Amino acid sequence: MRVAVYYNNNDVRLEEMPVPSIGPDELLVRVEASGICGSDVMEWYRIMRAPLVLGHEIAGTVAEVGKDVTRYKVGDRIFVSHHVPCNTCRYCLAGHHTVCDTLRSTNFDPGGFGEYLRVPAINVDRGVFLLPDEMSFDQGVFIEPLACVYRGQRQARIKPGQNVLVIGSGITGLLHVKLAAALGAGSIFSTDINQYRLDMASKCGAQVIDAQDNVPERLLELNDGRLADVVIICTGAMPAITQALASVDRGGTVLFFASPEPEVSVPLPVFDLWKNEVSIVSSYGASPLDITKAIELIHTGRVKVTDMITHRLGLTDAGEGFKLVAGAGESMKVIIEPHKPS
């Protein structure tokens, strides 16, 4: 089968590898669509393990079923979660499924940027979700990123009517804008340095602020003299973090949805945070509960997603797709369709 192998953001090669063989408790999935995630182009995060086949935002069709699998059949349309929790450790029992050791060590084989993938038994058990008949594969690509966004907003405990500021208007920023609106947030603001992304955020319903302006001052002007109840950081850039900490209202919450590189330390104005009772929370990944909720939100149309798709490419053009996402120019969601004719 053909796979797109990642060496770095500017070197993604079309290669051949055998179609994976499956065991009695496993599935073979024909990948119909796989989204390029922003984390796929974070070289500091990926390059140490290269070369590898990436792709975790996938929707596909069951192509082969292990002899002991009873819940799924050939032809089923599914979403597959690449990371799954054990559901029994102290972290899972406390609701912190995404810090579970099992979740951080599971994956499918080889990745979504290939024609087929093998779903290990543990993922079959707790990481396979049937797509509703009305849901397209394109919509299925958004299940994983929206699940992560839903978890982030759960962590931030956004309440109806609260004002929300999203720092960074990439794909996750737009999903945060759309989800916040769907869950009843009040005024929603979004920032970026890229006019194309600001225009996209505006179309998604946000009031936009150029990140090169004085963001707290602009927020006060647009928000009746108030800062934001919740600030969601969707970029690891240091200026964005500084802006976020200066833009949160008293009693508010700052959510670190994105992270800077591991060696970067962020100075915190602890006195101000303490005096103003500002909460800082973080969010990583998604749990099965978050995935189930994301499917519901997309299926019911409460969060519309296909208007954010800007490119659909075949495996032959996967390298161009990575450059588009890494360049953060005039593209938003780039989807790879492994069986698309060259």
N, C-alpha and C positions, 0 to 999 in steps of 0.2 A: 504494500500500500504506500501511497505518497504521504509524506509528512513535511511540515515546515519546521526546520530545526533552528533554534535560536542560538547564535554565537554572541551577538551584541545587537544594539538597536539598528545598526547599519549593516548587519550581516546576518540575514535570515535565509537559509538555504533550503531549496526543495530537494528532498532526499527520499530514498526508498528504505522501508524496513518491513519485516514480515507482519502480516496481520496477527495480532496476539491470539494465542490459544487460551481457551477458558477452562476453568475447573468445574466441578459439579455444582458448586454454589455461586457461580459467577455468570455475568452477562457479557455479551459482545454487542456494542452499540455502534451503529452507523451514525457518525456525526453529521447532522444536517446544517447546523449553524453554530458558530463559536465567536463570541465577542472578544476583541482585544481590550483588556483591562488596563487602566492607568498603571497598575502595579506591574504589568508585563513589561513596561518600558522603563521601570526604575532600575537602571543598570547596577547601582550599588546593591540592590536587593537580589538581582537575578544572575549577574555575570559570574559570581563565584561558583555557581553550579553548572554553568554552560560547558559544553553544548547540551541542550535539552529541548524537548517538545513541550511548549507551554499551551495555555488555553484551558480555562476553568469555567467560563461562562457559556455552557453548552446546552444545546437541545438536540435530540436525536431520536432514532428509531431502533428498537430492539432487533438485532440481526440474528442473534443466536442465544439460546437459553441453556444453561447447565442443567443436567438431568435432575438435580435436586431442587431446582427453583420452581416454586408453584405460584407465586404471586404475579408473575409477569410472563408474557408470551411474545413470540415473534410478531413484529408489526406494531407493538405498543409504542406510542409517542411519549417520550419521557424527558424530564430534566434530571440530571445526575449531579449531586453534590460531591465535589472532590475531597473535601475534608468532612469527616463525621466524628461525633463524640462517642465516648463509651457509655454515657448516661448513668454511670454508677459511682464515679469517683467523687471526692468531696467538692471539687469545683463544679461538676455537673449538677450535683444535688443542691448546690447553692445558687444555681442559675447561671453560672459562669462557664457555659459549655465551650466557649471559644478559647479558653485557656487550658482546656483538657489536653493531657499528653497524647491521648489517642487521636484527637482531632488534629493535632499538630504533626502527627506522623503518618496519617492516612492520605491516600491519593489514588487517582485512577491511572491507567497505563495505556499509552504513554502520555497523552494530553489531547486537548480539544482541537489543536491545529494539525490534525491527521484525519484520514478517512474513517478510521475505526478506533475504538478504545475498549479496553477490558475493564470491567467494573468488578473489583474484588468483593469477596463475600460480605465483608463488614459494611461496605458501601451499598451493596444490594439490600442488606438487612435494614439499613436506616438512612440511606441517602438517595434513594430513587423515588421520584414523584411523577405520577401520571399527569400529562398535560390535559387540561380540559379540551374537549373536541373543538371548541371555538377558538382556542388559542393557537396562534401561528408559531412556527419555530423562531421567527424573528422576535416575537414577544417573549418566548422562552429564554432567549439570550439574556434578557433583563432580570430574570428571577434572582440570580445570585447577587448582582450589584444592588438591586432594590432590597433584598433581604438584609444586606449589610447596612444599608441606609436606615431601614426600619429598626434594626437593632440599635444603631446609634441614637436615633430619636427616642427609643425606649430608655436608653441609658441617660439621656439628657432630661427625660421626664417632661417633654414639652406638653403644655396644657392648652386647651382651646382658648383662643383669644390672645395668647402671648405673641409678642413681636419677635421675629427671628431674623438674624443676619447670617448669611452664608458667605464665607470668605473663600472665593475661588469658584468659577462658573464652568468647570469641566463637567463631564458626564455625571459624576457623583454629586457635584454641586447642584446641577439641574434636578437630579432625582430628589435631593433634599428639599429643593424649592417645591416640587410637585407634591411630595409626600406631606410636607408641612401644611400645604394648602388643603390637601385631602383630609388631614386630621384636624382641621379647624383652627389653624394658627391665625393670628391677626395679620398685621402688616408683615410682609416678607421682603427682605432686601438681599441683594446679591452683588458681590464685587468681582472684578477681574481687571487685568491690565490689557486684555485683548478685546477689541471692539466687537469682533465676531461673536465671542462668547457672551459679552454683555447683551448683544442683540438677541441671542438665543435665550438668555435668562429672562429678558423682558417678555419674549413670546411665551415663556412658561409661567408668567404671572408675577415676576419679581419686580420691585423697584430697584433700578441698578445704580451702582456707584462705581466710578472709575477708581481702581485701587491706588492709582498714582495721586489722587486727591487726598485731602485730610479726611479720612473715612469717619472718625468719630464726629467731626464737625458737620459733615454732610448728613450723617445719620440724624443728628439733632435737628437739622433743618427740615428733613423729610418726615420726621417721626414726632412732631409736636413737642420738641424739646426733650425727648427721652432717648436714652440709649437702648440697646436691645436686651430683651429678657433672656434670650438664648443666642449664643454665637457658635456657629459650626465651622470649624477649620477644615477645609477640603484641599489644602495645599501644604507642603512642608516648607515653603519659603519663610525665612525668618521675618521679613517685614510683615507678612500676613499674620504671624503669631503675635507680633507686637501690636498690630492693628486690632486684633481680636481682643486682647487683654484690655485695650483702651476703649473698646466699644461696648463692653458689657455693663448693664445697669446694676445698681445695688440689688442684692438678693438674686442676681441672675446666675446663669450657668454658661461655661465655655466647654464645648465638646471638641476634643482632639480626635477628629475622624481620620485625618491624615497625619503623617509623622515626618519630621526631618530625618536625615541620615543618622545612624546609630551614635556616631561620635559627637553629634551636635548637642550641646547643652543650652537650655533656654533659661535666661535669668527671669525670675518671677518677682513681681512687686508684692511680696508677701504681706507687707503691712496693709496695702490697699485692699488686697483680696480678703484679708482678715477683717478689716474695718467695715468693708462693704458686704460681707457674707457672700462672697462669690464662690461658687462651686466649680471645680475643674474635674471633668470626667473624660474618660476615653472609651473607645469602642474598637473592637477588632473582629472582623469576620462576621459569620452568621450561624445561628443554631437552627435545628430542624423547625422549631416554632417560628422563627423569623422567615424561613423559606416558605412554610405553609401560608403565612400571612401575605408574603409577597405575591404568591400565586393568586390568592384571592383578590388582592388589590388590582392586579393586572387584568385578571379574568373579568371582574365586574366593571372595569373601565374607570375605577376611581383614580388610578394613576395611569395616564396614557403614555406610552413609551415609544411607539414607532416613529413619532415625529422627530425623534432625536437621532435617527439613523441617517448618516450622510454617505456611507460607502458600503457596498456589498462586493467583496472580492473573492476570487478563487484562490486556491493554495499557491498557484503560480505567482500571484501578486501579493502574497502575504508579507514579503519584505517591504513592499511599498506601503502596506497597511501599518506596519510598525513605525515607519518613518512619519506617516501622517499623525499617528497618535503621539509619538515622541516630540514632534515639532509643535504640537499644540497650536496649529494655525487654524485654517478654515475646515475643520472636521470635528465631528463629535463622536457618535458611536460608529466604529468601523467593525463590520461583521465579516468573518471569513466563512465561506461556504465550501467545504472541502471537496464536494462532488460537482461543483460548478465547472462547466466546460472551459478549457483554457481559451 
